[in-house]
Amino acid sequence: MAGAMISGLIAEGISPSQLRASDPSEAALSRLKAMGLSHLSTSPDTLYEDADLVVAAVKPQVIPAALTAIKDQLGPSTALLSIAAGIPISSLQSQLGGDVSIIRCMPNTPAMIGLGASALFAPDSVEAAHRKLAEQVTNAAGKTVWVTREDLLDAVTAVSGSGPAYFFALIEAIARTGTELGLEEEVAMALTVQTALGAASLAAQATEPVATLRENVTSPGGTTAQALQSLRAHDFDAVVAEAVRQCAARAKALGEEFG
């Protein structure tokens, strides 16, 4: 995810000399070096002392060690952007032991190709300049929205954070059925992926509601109507809703566990 953000920033014209990164993996640093970064280290040391924004792109269980390594470098002019799922700002603030400006972010994996969906939350105390920097970073990897309450990030996790996996599962199921109906595996997958891409692009560009787009494809008594009737008969909406709610509940539980 950090690599996606860095790649996006460079593509937008940010000089690699303005970016710094630390990672315990030499292989990860080699990839970043190939992108033009020169301020790289396997240890944070004093790397971020005069940084405007530090992005904590680590797993929740790594947050304590990561914050311990950088907390002495975070002054009033530096903000922390955390993409560690579930860890609340109160916990991050407690671990940093100071009055650091903190912004939370929930991104998703399509950020790796510049099509990510990220949601940001910041307390009122975070200044506009730091909010703008955080949004610049996430916009470099896709689309950014702000939420008004921190607890809404659990809903974001359920909708977009984990969302790509739902669509991947649907793609797998449709393509697999296509092969059962006689299509070659490669053909079924190509058709399914292109259809998913086309539908998503159409939904993003259309001025009509998605419901109208669905109705436009559905002729009364036709093939699409038959398929949708089958989905409704198997409680498709209820199944999806329960999956999203379970995801949100798990996100909340993980926040309580690691926070």
FIKOLZA-1660 file (N, C-alpha, C; in steps of 0.1 Angstrom, whole numbers, plus 5000, padded with zeros to 4 digits):
% residues 259
   i   px   py   pz ch aa at
   1 5008 4988 5000  A  M  N
   1 5000 5000 5000  A  M CA
   1 5009 5013 5000  A  M  C
   2 5019 5012 5008  A  A  N
   2 5029 5024 5008  A  A CA
   2 5035 5026 4994  A  A  C
   3 5038 5015 4988  A  G  N
   3 5044 5015 4974  A  G CA
   3 5034 5022 4965  A  G  C
   4 5021 5018 4966  A  A  N
   4 5011 5023 4957  A  A CA
   4 5010 5039 4959  A  A  C
   5 5010 5043 4971  A  M  N
   5 5009 5057 4974  A  M CA
   5 5021 5065 4969  A  M  C
   6 5033 5059 4971  A  I  N
   6 5045 5065 4966  A  I CA
   6 5045 5066 4951  A  I  C
   7 5042 5055 4945  A  S  N
   7 5041 5055 4930  A  S CA
   7 5031 5065 4925  A  S  C
   8 5020 5067 4931  A  G  N
   8 5010 5077 4927  A  G CA
   8 5015 5091 4929  A  G  C
   9 5022 5094 4940  A  L  N
   9 5027 5107 4942  A  L CA
   9 5037 5111 4932  A  L  C
  10 5046 5101 4929  A  I  N
  10 5056 5104 4918  A  I CA
  10 5050 5107 4905  A  I  C
  11 5039 5099 4902  A  A  N
  11 5032 5100 4889  A  A CA
  11 5026 5114 4888  A  A  C
  12 5022 5120 4900  A  E  N
  12 5016 5133 4900  A  E CA
  12 5026 5144 4900  A  E  C
  13 5039 5141 4900  A  G  N
  13 5049 5151 4899  A  G CA
  13 5057 5154 4911  A  G  C
  14 5054 5147 4922  A  I  N
  14 5062 5149 4934  A  I CA
  14 5076 5143 4932  A  I  C
  15 5086 5150 4935  A  S  N
  15 5099 5145 4934  A  S CA
  15 5103 5134 4944  A  S  C
  16 5109 5123 4939  A  P  N
  16 5113 5113 4949  A  P CA
  16 5122 5118 4960  A  P  C
  17 5129 5129 4958  A  S  N
  17 5137 5135 4968  A  S CA
  17 5129 5140 4980  A  S  C
  18 5116 5142 4978  A  Q  N
  18 5108 5147 4989  A  Q CA
  18 5102 5136 4997  A  Q  C
  19 5104 5124 4993  A  L  N
  19 5098 5112 4999  A  L CA
  19 5109 5104 5006  A  L  C
  20 5105 5098 5018  A  R  N
  20 5114 5090 5025  A  R CA
  20 5107 5077 5030  A  R  C
  21 5114 5066 5032  A  A  N
  21 5107 5054 5036  A  A CA
  21 5117 5045 5044  A  A  C
  22 5111 5038 5054  A  S  N
  22 5118 5028 5061  A  S CA
  22 5111 5015 5061  A  S  C
  23 5118 5004 5060  A  D  N
  23 5112 4991 5059  A  D CA
  23 5122 4981 5063  A  D  C
  24 5119 4972 5072  A  P  N
  24 5129 4962 5076  A  P CA
  24 5133 4953 5065  A  P  C
  25 5126 4953 5054  A  S  N
  25 5129 4944 5043  A  S CA
  25 5138 4951 5032  A  S  C
  26 5150 4946 5030  A  E  N
  26 5159 4951 5020  A  E CA
  26 5153 4951 5006  A  E  C
  27 5145 4940 5004  A  A  N
  27 5139 4938 4991  A  A CA
  27 5129 4949 4988  A  A  C
  28 5121 4953 4998  A  A  N
  28 5111 4964 4997  A  A CA
  28 5118 4977 4994  A  A  C
  29 5129 4979 5001  A  L  N
  29 5137 4992 4999  A  L CA
  29 5143 4992 4985  A  L  C
  30 5147 4981 4980  A  S  N
  30 5153 4980 4967  A  S CA
  30 5142 4984 4956  A  S  C
  31 5130 4980 4958  A  R  N
  31 5119 4984 4949  A  R CA
  31 5117 4999 4950  A  R  C
  32 5118 5005 4962  A  L  N
  32 5116 5019 4963  A  L CA
  32 5127 5027 4957  A  L  C
  33 5139 5021 4959  A  K  N
  33 5151 5028 4953  A  K CA
  33 5150 5028 4938  A  K  C
  34 5145 5018 4932  A  A  N
  34 5143 5017 4917  A  A CA
  34 5133 5028 4913  A  A  C
  35 5124 5032 4922  A  M  N
  35 5114 5042 4919  A  M CA
  35 5120 5056 4920  A  M  C
  36 5133 5057 4925  A  G  N
  36 5139 5070 4926  A  G CA
  36 5142 5075 4940  A  G  C
  37 5137 5068 4950  A  L  N
  37 5139 5073 4963  A  L CA
  37 5153 5071 4968  A  L  C
  38 5159 5080 4975  A  S  N
  38 5172 5079 4980  A  S CA
  38 5173 5079 4995  A  S  C
  39 5163 5085 5001  A  H  N
  39 5162 5085 5016  A  H CA
  39 5155 5073 5021  A  H  C
  40 5163 5062 5023  A  L  N
  40 5157 5049 5026  A  L CA
  40 5165 5043 5037  A  L  C
  41 5159 5035 5046  A  S  N
  41 5166 5029 5057  A  S CA
  41 5158 5017 5062  A  S  C
  42 5165 5007 5068  A  T  N
  42 5158 4996 5074  A  T CA
  42 5153 4999 5088  A  T  C
  43 5157 5011 5093  A  S  N
  43 5153 5016 5106  A  S CA
  43 5150 5031 5105  A  S  C
  44 5139 5035 5112  A  P  N
  44 5135 5049 5111  A  P CA
  44 5146 5059 5115  A  P  C
  45 5153 5056 5126  A  D  N
  45 5164 5065 5131  A  D CA
  45 5158 5079 5132  A  D  C
  46 5165 5088 5125  A  T  N
  46 5161 5102 5125  A  T CA
  46 5155 5106 5111  A  T  C
  47 5150 5096 5104  A  L  N
  47 5145 5098 5090  A  L CA
  47 5134 5108 5089  A  L  C
  48 5125 5109 5099  A  Y  N
  48 5113 5117 5098  A  Y CA
  48 5113 5129 5106  A  Y  C
  49 5124 5134 5111  A  E  N
  49 5125 5145 5121  A  E CA
  49 5118 5157 5115  A  E  C
  50 5120 5161 5103  A  D  N
  50 5114 5173 5097  A  D CA
  50 5103 5170 5087  A  D  C
  51 5097 5158 5088  A  A  N
  51 5087 5155 5078  A  A CA
  51 5074 5162 5081  A  A  C
  52 5066 5165 5070  A  D  N
  52 5053 5172 5072  A  D CA
  52 5043 5161 5075  A  D  C
  53 5044 5149 5069  A  L  N
  53 5034 5139 5071  A  L CA
  53 5041 5125 5071  A  L  C
  54 5039 5117 5081  A  V  N
  54 5044 5104 5082  A  V CA
  54 5033 5094 5081  A  V  C
  55 5034 5085 5071  A  V  N
  55 5024 5075 5069  A  V CA
  55 5028 5061 5076  A  V  C
  56 5020 5057 5085  A  A  N
  56 5022 5044 5092  A  A CA
  56 5014 5033 5084  A  A  C
  57 5021 5028 5074  A  A  N
  57 5015 5017 5065  A  A CA
  57 5020 5004 5070  A  A  C
  58 5014 5000 5081  A  V  N
  58 5018 4987 5088  A  V CA
  58 5005 4980 5092  A  V  C
  59 5007 4967 5095  A  K  N
  59 4996 4959 5101  A  K CA
  59 4993 4963 5115  A  K  C
  60 4981 4962 5120  A  P  N
  60 4977 4966 5134  A  P CA
  60 4987 4961 5144  A  P  C
  61 4991 4948 5143  A  Q  N
  61 4999 4942 5153  A  Q CA
  61 5013 4948 5154  A  Q  C
  62 5017 4955 5143  A  V  N
  62 5031 4961 5142  A  V CA
  62 5031 4975 5147  A  V  C
  63 5019 4981 5149  A  I  N
  63 5018 4995 5153  A  I CA
  63 5026 4998 5165  A  I  C
  64 5025 4991 5176  A  P  N
  64 5033 4995 5188  A  P CA
  64 5048 4997 5186  A  P  C
  65 5054 4987 5179  A  A  N
  65 5068 4988 5176  A  A CA
  65 5071 4999 5166  A  A  C
  66 5062 5001 5156  A  A  N
  66 5065 5012 5146  A  A CA
  66 5064 5025 5153  A  A  C
  67 5054 5028 5162  A  L  N
  67 5053 5041 5168  A  L CA
  67 5064 5043 5178  A  L  C
  68 5068 5033 5185  A  T  N
  68 5079 5034 5194  A  T CA
  68 5092 5039 5187  A  T  C
  69 5094 5034 5175  A  A  N
  69 5106 5038 5167  A  A CA
  69 5105 5052 5162  A  A  C
  70 5094 5058 5160  A  I  N
  70 5093 5071 5154  A  I CA
  70 5087 5082 5163  A  I  C
  71 5082 5079 5175  A  K  N
  71 5075 5089 5183  A  K CA
  71 5083 5101 5187  A  K  C
  72 5096 5099 5189  A  D  N
  72 5105 5110 5192  A  D CA
  72 5107 5120 5181  A  D  C
  73 5103 5116 5168  A  Q  N
  73 5105 5124 5157  A  Q CA
  73 5093 5132 5153  A  Q  C
  74 5082 5129 5160  A  L  N
  74 5069 5136 5156  A  L CA
  74 5067 5148 5165  A  L  C
  75 5069 5160 5159  A  G  N
  75 5067 5172 5166  A  G CA
  75 5054 5178 5162  A  G  C
  76 5051 5191 5166  A  P  N
  76 5038 5197 5163  A  P CA
  76 5036 5200 5148  A  P  C
  77 5047 5201 5140  A  S  N
  77 5046 5204 5126  A  S CA
  77 5044 5191 5118  A  S  C
  78 5044 5179 5124  A  T  N
  78 5043 5167 5117  A  T CA
  78 5030 5160 5121  A  T  C
  79 5023 5155 5111  A  A  N
  79 5011 5147 5113  A  A CA
  79 5014 5132 5110  A  A  C
  80 5006 5124 5116  A  L  N
  80 5007 5109 5114  A  L CA
  80 4994 5105 5106  A  L  C
  81 4996 5098 5095  A  L  N
  81 4985 5092 5088  A  L CA
  81 4986 5077 5090  A  L  C
  82 4976 5071 5097  A  S  N
  82 4977 5057 5100  A  S CA
  82 4967 5049 5091  A  S  C
  83 4972 5039 5084  A  I  N
  83 4963 5030 5077  A  I CA
  83 4962 5016 5084  A  I  C
  84 4966 5016 5096  A  A  N
  84 4965 5003 5104  A  A CA
  84 4951 5001 5108  A  A  C
  85 4945 4991 5102  A  A  N
  85 4930 4988 5104  A  A CA
  85 4926 4987 5118  A  A  C
  86 4916 4994 5122  A  G  N
  86 4910 4992 5135  A  G CA
  86 4916 4999 5147  A  G  C
  87 4928 5004 5146  A  I  N
  87 4934 5011 5157  A  I CA
  87 4929 5025 5159  A  I  C
  88 4922 5028 5169  A  P  N
  88 4916 5041 5171  A  P CA
  88 4926 5052 5174  A  P  C
  89 4922 5064 5171  A  I  N
  89 4931 5075 5173  A  I CA
  89 4935 5077 5188  A  I  C
  90 4926 5074 5197  A  S  N
  90 4929 5074 5211  A  S CA
  90 4941 5065 5215  A  S  C
  91 4941 5053 5209  A  S  N
  91 4951 5044 5212  A  S CA
  91 4964 5048 5206  A  S  C
  92 4964 5053 5193  A  L  N
  92 4976 5058 5187  A  L CA
  92 4982 5070 5195  A  L  C
  93 4973 5079 5200  A  Q  N
  93 4977 5090 5207  A  Q CA
  93 4984 5086 5220  A  Q  C
  94 4978 5076 5227  A  S  N
  94 4983 5070 5239  A  S CA
  94 4997 5064 5237  A  S  C
  95 4999 5057 5226  A  Q  N
  95 5012 5051 5223  A  Q CA
  95 5023 5061 5220  A  Q  C
  96 5019 5072 5213  A  L  N
  96 5028 5082 5210  A  L CA
  96 5032 5091 5222  A  L  C
  97 5023 5091 5231  A  G  N
  97 5027 5099 5244  A  G CA
  97 5028 5114 5242  A  G  C
  98 5021 5119 5232  A  G  N
  98 5022 5134 5230  A  G CA
  98 5010 5139 5222  A  G  C
  99 5010 5152 5220  A  D  N
  99 4999 5158 5213  A  D CA
  99 5002 5159 5198  A  D  C
 100 5002 5147 5192  A  V  N
 100 5005 5146 5177  A  V CA
 100 4992 5146 5169  A  V  C
 101 4992 5153 5158  A  S  N
 101 4981 5153 5149  A  S CA
 101 4980 5140 5142  A  S  C
 102 4968 5133 5143  A  I  N
 102 4967 5120 5138  A  I CA
 102 4955 5119 5129  A  I  C
 103 4957 5113 5117  A  I  N
 103 4946 5111 5107  A  I CA
 103 4945 5096 5104  A  I  C
 104 4933 5091 5104  A  R  N
 104 4932 5077 5101  A  R CA
 104 4927 5075 5087  A  R  C
 105 4931 5064 5081  A  C  N
 105 4928 5061 5067  A  C CA
 105 4924 5046 5065  A  C  C
 106 4914 5044 5058  A  M  N
 106 4910 5030 5054  A  M CA
 106 4911 5030 5039  A  M  C
 107 4922 5024 5033  A  P  N
 107 4923 5023 5018  A  P CA
 107 4918 5009 5014  A  P  C
 108 4920 5006 5001  A  N  N
 108 4918 4992 4997  A  N CA
 108 4928 4989 4986  A  N  C
 109 4929 4976 4983  A  T  N
 109 4940 4971 4974  A  T CA
 109 4940 4976 4960  A  T  C
 110 4929 4980 4953  A  P  N
 110 4930 4986 4940  A  P CA
 110 4938 4999 4940  A  P  C
 111 4942 5004 4951  A  A  N
 111 4952 5015 4951  A  A CA
 111 4965 5011 4944  A  A  C
 112 4968 4999 4943  A  M  N
 112 4980 4994 4937  A  M CA
 112 4980 4997 4922  A  M  C
 113 4968 5000 4916  A  I  N
 113 4968 5003 4902  A  I CA
 113 4961 5017 4900  A  I  C
 114 4962 5025 4911  A  G  N
 114 4956 5039 4910  A  G CA
 114 4941 5040 4911  A  G  C
 115 4934 5029 4914  A  L  N
 115 4920 5029 4915  A  L CA
 115 4915 5026 4929  A  L  C
 116 4922 5030 4939  A  G  N
 116 4918 5027 4952  A  G CA
 116 4906 5036 4957  A  G  C
 117 4900 5031 4968  A  A  N
 117 4890 5039 4974  A  A CA
 117 4894 5041 4989  A  A  C
 118 4897 5053 4993  A  S  N
 118 4902 5056 5007  A  S CA
 118 4892 5065 5014  A  S  C
 119 4890 5062 5027  A  A  N
 119 4882 5071 5035  A  A CA
 119 4892 5076 5046  A  A  C
 120 4890 5089 5049  A  L  N
 120 4899 5096 5059  A  L CA
 120 4890 5101 5071  A  L  C
 121 4896 5101 5083  A  F  N
 121 4889 5108 5094  A  F CA
 121 4900 5115 5102  A  F  C
 122 4897 5127 5106  A  A  N
 122 4906 5135 5115  A  A CA
 122 4898 5142 5125  A  A  C
 123 4903 5143 5137  A  P  N
 123 4896 5151 5147  A  P CA
 123 4897 5166 5143  A  P  C
 124 4888 5174 5150  A  D  N
 124 4888 5188 5146  A  D CA
 124 4901 5195 5149  A  D  C
 125 4909 5190 5158  A  S  N
 125 4922 5196 5162  A  S CA
 125 4932 5195 5150  A  S  C
 126 4930 5187 5141  A  V  N
 126 4940 5185 5130  A  V CA
 126 4938 5197 5120  A  V  C
 127 4949 5204 5117  A  E  N
 127 4948 5216 5109  A  E CA
 127 4946 5213 5094  A  E  C
 128 4941 5223 5087  A  A  N
 128 4938 5221 5073  A  A CA
 128 4949 5217 5064  A  A  C
 129 4961 5222 5067  A  A  N
 129 4973 5218 5059  A  A CA
 129 4976 5203 5060  A  A  C
 130 4975 5198 5072  A  H  N
 130 4977 5183 5073  A  H CA
 130 4967 5175 5067  A  H  C
 131 4954 5180 5068  A  R  N
 131 4943 5173 5061  A  R CA
 131 4946 5173 5046  A  R  C
 132 4950 5184 5040  A  K  N
 132 4953 5185 5026  A  K CA
 132 4964 5176 5022  A  K  C
 133 4974 5174 5030  A  L  N
 133 4985 5165 5027  A  L CA
 133 4981 5151 5027  A  L  C
 134 4973 5147 5037  A  A  N
 134 4968 5133 5037  A  A CA
 134 4959 5130 5025  A  A  C
 135 4951 5140 5021  A  E  N
 135 4942 5137 5010  A  E CA
 135 4951 5137 4997  A  E  C
 136 4961 5144 4996  A  Q  N
 136 4970 5144 4984  A  Q CA
 136 4976 5130 4983  A  Q  C
 137 4980 5124 4994  A  V  N
 137 4986 5111 4994  A  V CA
 137 4976 5100 4989  A  V  C
 138 4964 5101 4995  A  T  N
 138 4954 5090 4991  A  T CA
 138 4948 5093 4977  A  T  C
 139 4947 5105 4974  A  N  N
 139 4942 5108 4960  A  N CA
 139 4952 5103 4949  A  N  C
 140 4964 5102 4953  A  A  N
 140 4974 5097 4944  A  A CA
 140 4972 5083 4940  A  A  C
 141 4965 5076 4949  A  A  N
 141 4962 5061 4947  A  A CA
 141 4948 5059 4943  A  A  C
 142 4940 5069 4941  A  G  N
 142 4926 5067 4937  A  G CA
 142 4917 5078 4942  A  G  C
 143 4905 5074 4947  A  K  N
 143 4895 5083 4951  A  K CA
 143 4894 5084 4967  A  K  C
 144 4892 5096 4972  A  T  N
 144 4892 5098 4986  A  T CA
 144 4879 5104 4991  A  T  C
 145 4874 5100 5002  A  V  N
 145 4862 5106 5008  A  V CA
 145 4866 5108 5023  A  V  C
 146 4859 5117 5029  A  W  N
 146 4861 5120 5044  A  W CA
 146 4848 5115 5051  A  W  C
 147 4850 5109 5063  A  V  N
 147 4839 5106 5071  A  V CA
 147 4838 5115 5083  A  V  C
 148 4827 5117 5089  A  T  N
 148 4825 5127 5100  A  T CA
 148 4827 5121 5114  A  T  C
 149 4827 5107 5115  A  R  N
 149 4829 5101 5128  A  R CA
 149 4839 5090 5126  A  R  C
 150 4848 5088 5136  A  E  N
 150 4858 5078 5135  A  E CA
 150 4852 5064 5135  A  E  C
 151 4841 5061 5142  A  D  N
 151 4835 5048 5142  A  D CA
 151 4830 5044 5128  A  D  C
 152 4827 5054 5119  A  L  N
 152 4823 5050 5106  A  L CA
 152 4833 5043 5097  A  L  C
 153 4846 5044 5102  A  L  N
 153 4856 5037 5095  A  L CA
 153 4854 5021 5095  A  L  C
 154 4847 5016 5105  A  D  N
 154 4843 5002 5105  A  D CA
 154 4834 4999 5093  A  D  C
 155 4824 5008 5091  A  A  N
 155 4815 5007 5079  A  A CA
 155 4823 5008 5066  A  A  C
 156 4833 5017 5066  A  V  N
 156 4841 5018 5054  A  V CA
 156 4849 5005 5051  A  V  C
 157 4854 4999 5062  A  T  N
 157 4861 4987 5061  A  T CA
 157 4852 4976 5054  A  T  C
 158 4839 4976 5059  A  A  N
 158 4830 4966 5054  A  A CA
 158 4826 4969 5039  A  A  C
 159 4825 4981 5035  A  V  N
 159 4821 4985 5022  A  V CA
 159 4832 4984 5012  A  V  C
 160 4843 4992 5014  A  S  N
 160 4853 4993 5004  A  S CA
 160 4866 4986 5008  A  S  C
 161 4870 4987 5021  A  G  N
 161 4882 4980 5026  A  G CA
 161 4883 4966 5022  A  G  C
 162 4873 4958 5026  A  S  N
 162 4872 4944 5022  A  S CA
 162 4864 4942 5010  A  S  C
 163 4857 4952 5005  A  G  N
 163 4849 4951 4993  A  G CA
 163 4855 4944 4981  A  G  C
 164 4867 4947 4977  A  P  N
 164 4873 4940 4965  A  P CA
 164 4871 4925 4966  A  P  C
 165 4873 4919 4978  A  A  N
 165 4872 4905 4979  A  A CA
 165 4858 4900 4975  A  A  C
 166 4847 4908 4979  A  Y  N
 166 4834 4904 4975  A  Y CA
 166 4832 4903 4960  A  Y  C
 167 4838 4913 4953  A  F  N
 167 4837 4913 4938  A  F CA
 167 4845 4902 4932  A  F  C
 168 4857 4899 4938  A  F  N
 168 4865 4888 4933  A  F CA
 168 4858 4875 4934  A  F  C
 169 4851 4873 4946  A  A  N
 169 4843 4861 4948  A  A CA
 169 4832 4860 4938  A  A  C
 170 4826 4871 4934  A  L  N
 170 4815 4871 4924  A  L CA
 170 4821 4867 4910  A  L  C
 171 4832 4873 4907  A  I  N
 171 4839 4870 4895  A  I CA
 171 4842 4856 4894  A  I  C
 172 4848 4850 4904  A  E  N
 172 4851 4836 4904  A  E CA
 172 4839 4827 4902  A  E  C
 173 4828 4831 4909  A  A  N
 173 4815 4823 4908  A  A CA
 173 4809 4823 4894  A  A  C
 174 4809 4835 4888  A  I  N
 174 4803 4837 4874  A  I CA
 174 4812 4829 4864  A  I  C
 175 4825 4832 4865  A  A  N
 175 4834 4825 4855  A  A CA
 175 4834 4810 4856  A  A  C
 176 4833 4805 4869  A  R  N
 176 4833 4790 4871  A  R CA
 176 4820 4785 4865  A  R  C
 177 4809 4792 4866  A  T  N
 177 4796 4787 4860  A  T CA
 177 4797 4787 4845  A  T  C
 178 4804 4797 4840  A  G  N
 178 4805 4798 4826  A  G CA
 178 4813 4786 4820  A  G  C
 179 4823 4781 4827  A  T  N
 179 4830 4769 4823  A  T CA
 179 4821 4757 4824  A  T  C
 180 4812 4757 4834  A  E  N
 180 4803 4745 4835  A  E CA
 180 4793 4745 4824  A  E  C
 181 4790 4757 4818  A  L  N
 181 4781 4758 4807  A  L CA
 181 4788 4755 4794  A  L  C
 182 4801 4753 4794  A  G  N
 182 4808 4749 4782  A  G CA
 182 4819 4758 4777  A  G  C
 183 4820 4770 4783  A  L  N
 183 4830 4780 4778  A  L CA
 183 4844 4775 4783  A  L  C
 184 4854 4778 4775  A  E  N
 184 4868 4776 4780  A  E CA
 184 4871 4785 4792  A  E  C
 185 4879 4780 4801  A  E  N
 185 4882 4787 4814  A  E CA
 185 4887 4802 4811  A  E  C
 186 4896 4803 4801  A  E  N
 186 4902 4816 4799  A  E CA
 186 4891 4825 4793  A  E  C
 187 4882 4820 4784  A  V  N
 187 4872 4828 4778  A  V CA
 187 4862 4832 4789  A  V  C
 188 4858 4823 4797  A  A  N
 188 4848 4827 4808  A  A CA
 188 4853 4837 4817  A  A  C
 189 4866 4836 4821  A  M  N
 189 4872 4846 4830  A  M CA
 189 4874 4860 4823  A  M  C
 190 4878 4860 4810  A  A  N
 190 4880 4872 4803  A  A CA
 190 4866 4879 4801  A  A  C
 191 4856 4872 4798  A  L  N
 191 4843 4878 4797  A  L CA
 191 4838 4884 4810  A  L  C
 192 4840 4876 4821  A  T  N
 192 4835 4880 4834  A  T CA
 192 4842 4893 4839  A  T  C
 193 4855 4893 4838  A  V  N
 193 4863 4904 4842  A  V CA
 193 4860 4917 4834  A  V  C
 194 4859 4915 4821  A  Q  N
 194 4856 4927 4813  A  Q CA
 194 4842 4932 4816  A  Q  C
 195 4832 4923 4819  A  T  N
 195 4819 4927 4822  A  T CA
 195 4819 4935 4835  A  T  C
 196 4826 4930 4845  A  A  N
 196 4827 4936 4858  A  A CA
 196 4833 4950 4857  A  A  C
 197 4844 4951 4848  A  L  N
 197 4850 4964 4846  A  L CA
 197 4841 4974 4839  A  L  C
 198 4834 4969 4829  A  G  N
 198 4824 4977 4822  A  G CA
 198 4813 4982 4830  A  G  C
 199 4808 4973 4838  A  A  N
 199 4796 4977 4847  A  A CA
 199 4801 4987 4857  A  A  C
 200 4812 4985 4863  A  A  N
 200 4817 4995 4873  A  A CA
 200 4820 5008 4867  A  A  C
 201 4826 5008 4855  A  S  N
 201 4829 5021 4848  A  S CA
 201 4816 5028 4844  A  S  C
 202 4806 5020 4840  A  L  N
 202 4794 5026 4836  A  L CA
 202 4787 5032 4848  A  L  C
 203 4787 5025 4859  A  A  N
 203 4781 5031 4872  A  A CA
 203 4788 5043 4876  A  A  C
 204 4802 5044 4874  A  A  N
 204 4809 5056 4878  A  A CA
 204 4807 5068 4870  A  A  C
 205 4804 5065 4857  A  Q  N
 205 4802 5077 4848  A  Q CA
 205 4788 5081 4845  A  Q  C
 206 4778 5072 4848  A  A  N
 206 4764 5075 4845  A  A CA
 206 4759 5085 4854  A  A  C
 207 4749 5093 4849  A  T  N
 207 4742 5103 4857  A  T CA
 207 4729 5096 4864  A  T  C
 208 4725 5085 4859  A  E  N
 208 4714 5078 4865  A  E CA
 208 4718 5070 4877  A  E  C
 209 4709 5067 4886  A  P  N
 209 4712 5058 4897  A  P CA
 209 4715 5044 4892  A  P  C
 210 4723 5036 4900  A  V  N
 210 4726 5023 4896  A  V CA
 210 4714 5014 4894  A  V  C
 211 4703 5017 4902  A  A  N
 211 4691 5009 4900  A  A CA
 211 4685 5011 4886  A  A  C
 212 4687 5023 4881  A  T  N
 212 4682 5025 4867  A  T CA
 212 4690 5018 4857  A  T  C
 213 4703 5017 4859  A  L  N
 213 4712 5010 4850  A  L CA
 213 4708 4995 4850  A  L  C
 214 4705 4990 4862  A  R  N
 214 4701 4976 4863  A  R CA
 214 4688 4974 4856  A  R  C
 215 4679 4983 4857  A  E  N
 215 4666 4981 4850  A  E CA
 215 4667 4982 4835  A  E  C
 216 4677 4990 4831  A  N  N
 216 4679 4992 4816  A  N CA
 216 4684 4979 4810  A  N  C
 217 4690 4970 4817  A  V  N
 217 4695 4957 4812  A  V CA
 217 4684 4947 4813  A  V  C
 218 4674 4949 4821  A  T  N
 218 4664 4939 4824  A  T CA
 218 4651 4941 4817  A  T  C
 219 4650 4933 4806  A  S  N
 219 4637 4933 4798  A  S CA
 219 4627 4924 4805  A  S  C
 220 4614 4928 4807  A  P  N
 220 4604 4920 4813  A  P CA
 220 4603 4906 4807  A  P  C
 221 4604 4896 4815  A  G  N
 221 4603 4882 4810  A  G CA
 221 4616 4877 4802  A  G  C
 222 4626 4885 4802  A  G  N
 222 4638 4881 4795  A  G CA
 222 4648 4874 4803  A  G  C
 223 4660 4872 4798  A  T  N
 223 4671 4864 4804  A  T CA
 223 4676 4870 4817  A  T  C
 224 4678 4883 4817  A  T  N
 224 4683 4890 4829  A  T CA
 224 4673 4890 4840  A  T  C
 225 4660 4892 4836  A  A  N
 225 4650 4891 4846  A  A CA
 225 4649 4878 4853  A  A  C
 226 4651 4867 4845  A  Q  N
 226 4651 4854 4851  A  Q CA
 226 4663 4852 4861  A  Q  C
 227 4675 4857 4857  A  A  N
 227 4686 4856 4866  A  A CA
 227 4684 4864 4879  A  A  C
 228 4679 4876 4878  A  L  N
 228 4677 4884 4890  A  L CA
 228 4666 4878 4899  A  L  C
 229 4656 4872 4892  A  Q  N
 229 4645 4865 4900  A  Q CA
 229 4651 4854 4908  A  Q  C
 230 4661 4847 4903  A  S  N
 230 4668 4836 4910  A  S CA
 230 4676 4841 4922  A  S  C
 231 4683 4853 4919  A  L  N
 231 4690 4859 4930  A  L CA
 231 4681 4863 4942  A  L  C
 232 4670 4869 4938  A  R  N
 232 4660 4873 4949  A  R CA
 232 4655 4861 4956  A  R  C
 233 4652 4850 4949  A  A  N
 233 4646 4838 4955  A  A CA
 233 4656 4832 4965  A  A  C
 234 4669 4835 4963  A  H  N
 234 4679 4830 4972  A  H CA
 234 4684 4840 4982  A  H  C
 235 4676 4851 4984  A  D  N
 235 4679 4862 4994  A  D CA
 235 4692 4868 4991  A  D  C
 236 4695 4871 4979  A  F  N
 236 4708 4877 4975  A  F CA
 236 4711 4890 4983  A  F  C
 237 4701 4899 4984  A  D  N
 237 4703 4912 4991  A  D CA
 237 4706 4909 5006  A  D  C
 238 4699 4899 5012  A  A  N
 238 4701 4896 5026  A  A CA
 238 4714 4890 5029  A  A  C
 239 4719 4881 5019  A  V  N
 239 4732 4875 5021  A  V CA
 239 4743 4885 5020  A  V  C
 240 4742 4894 5011  A  V  N
 240 4752 4905 5009  A  V CA
 240 4752 4914 5022  A  V  C
 241 4740 4918 5026  A  A  N
 241 4739 4926 5038  A  A CA
 241 4745 4920 5050  A  A  C
 242 4743 4907 5052  A  E  N
 242 4748 4900 5064  A  E CA
 242 4763 4900 5063  A  E  C
 243 4769 4897 5051  A  A  N
 243 4783 4896 5049  A  A CA
 243 4790 4910 5053  A  A  C
 244 4784 4921 5048  A  V  N
 244 4789 4934 5051  A  V CA
 244 4788 4937 5065  A  V  C
 245 4777 4934 5072  A  R  N
 245 4775 4936 5086  A  R CA
 245 4785 4928 5094  A  R  C
 246 4788 4916 5090  A  Q  N
 246 4797 4908 5098  A  Q CA
 246 4811 4913 5096  A  Q  C
 247 4815 4919 5085  A  C  N
 247 4828 4925 5083  A  C CA
 247 4829 4937 5092  A  C  C
 248 4819 4945 5092  A  A  N
 248 4820 4957 5101  A  A CA
 248 4821 4953 5115  A  A  C
 249 4814 4943 5120  A  A  N
 249 4815 4939 5134  A  A CA
 249 4829 4933 5137  A  A  C
 250 4835 4926 5127  A  R  N
 250 4848 4921 5129  A  R CA
 250 4859 4933 5130  A  R  C
 251 4856 4943 5122  A  A  N
 251 4865 4954 5122  A  A CA
 251 4865 4961 5135  A  A  C
 252 4853 4963 5141  A  K  N
 252 4851 4969 5154  A  K CA
 252 4858 4960 5165  A  K  C
 253 4857 4947 5164  A  A  N
 253 4863 4938 5174  A  A CA
 253 4878 4939 5173  A  A  C
 254 4883 4939 5161  A  L  N
 254 4898 4940 5159  A  L CA
 254 4903 4953 5165  A  L  C
 255 4896 4964 5163  A  G  N
 255 4899 4977 5169  A  G CA
 255 4900 4976 5184  A  G  C
 256 4890 4969 5190  A  E  N
 256 4890 4968 5205  A  E CA
 256 4902 4959 5209  A  E  C
 257 4905 4949 5202  A  E  N
 257 4915 4939 5205  A  E CA
 257 4929 4946 5205  A  E  C
 258 4932 4952 5193  A  F  N
 258 4945 4958 5192  A  F CA
 258 4946 4972 5198  A  F  C
 259 4935 4979 5200  A  G  N
 259 4935 4992 5205  A  G CA
 259 4936 4993 5220  A  G  C
% end
